[in-house]
């Protein structure tokens, strides 16, 4: 069984459930741009237009997680963990009105994990 590239904490899963109840199916994107671009953004599924350089890393709590290829170069050897904290980010991500913000925590893959990590695929 391949090692997943992305996962989600229990706290973030609970926020995703709240957002899904209000907005329907969701997706996440990590662009790597300036400011809050290094935070994962949560959108209604299909609302964010994926580009030709976006990659699909896997699903978290039933939501597709995508990352721009340039940003992936920084994360390619890491397990990406989506978490949530109190505080307000300066973005259009759906959790912001709740006084929360999603963030990324990482774990560097061991050599054994890296040998069996799930490959990424182009989003389009």
C-alpha positions in Angstrom: 0.0 0.0 0.0 1.6 3.3 -1.0 2.5 6.0 1.5 0.1 9.0 1.2 1.5 12.4 0.5 -1.2 14.4 2.3 -3.4 13.8 5.4 -5.6 15.9 7.8 -5.8 16.2 11.6 -9.0 15.4 13.5 -9.5 19.1 14.3 -9.3 20.0 10.6 -11.6 17.2 9.7 -14.2 18.6 12.0 -14.0 22.0 10.4 -14.2 20.4 6.9 -17.5 18.7 8.1 -18.9 22.1 9.2 -17.9 23.7 5.9 -19.2 20.8 3.8 -22.6 21.1 5.6 -22.8 24.8 4.5 -21.0 24.8 1.1 -21.3 21.2 -0.3 -18.3 19.3 -1.6 -14.9 21.0 -1.1 -11.4 21.1 -2.5 -8.1 22.4 -1.3 -5.3 24.2 -3.2 -1.8 25.3 -2.1 -0.4 27.8 -4.5 2.8 28.8 -2.8 2.3 32.5 -3.7 3.2 35.3 -1.3 1.3 36.1 1.9 -1.4 33.5 2.6 -0.5 31.7 -0.6 1.6 29.3 1.5 -1.6 28.3 3.4 -4.0 25.7 2.0 -7.1 27.3 0.6 -10.5 25.6 0.9 -13.1 26.3 -1.8 -16.3 24.7 -2.9 -15.4 21.9 -5.3 -14.8 23.2 -8.8 -14.9 26.9 -7.8 -11.1 27.3 -8.0 -9.9 26.8 -11.5 -7.0 24.5 -11.6 -4.1 25.3 -14.0 -1.9 23.2 -16.2 0.8 23.1 -13.6 -1.3 22.1 -10.7 -0.8 18.6 -9.3 -3.3 16.3 -7.4 -1.6 14.9 -4.3 -4.6 12.9 -2.9 -7.8 13.3 -0.9 -8.1 14.6 2.7 -11.4 13.8 4.4 -13.1 13.4 1.1 -11.7 16.6 -0.5 -9.2 16.7 -3.4 -5.9 18.4 -2.4 -4.0 20.2 -5.2 -0.7 21.9 -5.2 1.1 24.1 -7.8 4.1 22.3 -9.3 6.5 25.0 -8.3 5.4 24.7 -4.6 5.5 20.9 -4.9 9.3 21.1 -5.5 9.6 22.3 -1.8 7.2 19.6 -0.5 8.1 16.6 -2.7 10.1 14.9 0.1 7.5 15.7 2.8 4.2 14.4 4.1 1.8 17.3 4.1 -0.6 17.5 7.1 -3.5 19.9 7.0 -4.3 21.3 10.4 -6.4 24.2 11.7 -5.7 26.9 14.3 -7.6 29.8 15.7 -6.9 33.1 14.0 -7.8 34.9 10.9 -5.9 34.7 7.7 -6.0 37.2 4.9 -7.5 34.9 2.3 -10.7 33.8 0.6 -10.6 30.4 2.1 -13.9 29.2 3.5 -12.9 28.8 7.1 -11.9 32.4 7.6 -15.4 33.6 8.7 -15.2 31.0 11.5 -12.2 32.7 13.0 -10.0 29.8 12.0 -7.4 29.1 9.4 -6.0 26.0 7.8 -2.3 25.6 7.9 0.3 23.0 6.8 2.5 20.9 9.0 5.1 18.6 7.4 7.0 15.5 8.2 10.0 14.6 6.1 9.6 11.1 4.5 12.1 8.5 5.6 14.0 6.7 2.9 11.6 3.7 3.3 8.5 5.9 3.0 9.9 7.8 0.0 10.5 4.6 -1.8 6.8 3.8 -1.6 5.2 7.2 -1.7 2.1 7.7 -3.9 3.0 9.4 -7.2 1.4 12.8 -8.0 -0.6 13.3 -11.1 -1.5 16.3 -13.2 -4.7 17.9 -12.0 -6.1 18.3 -15.5 
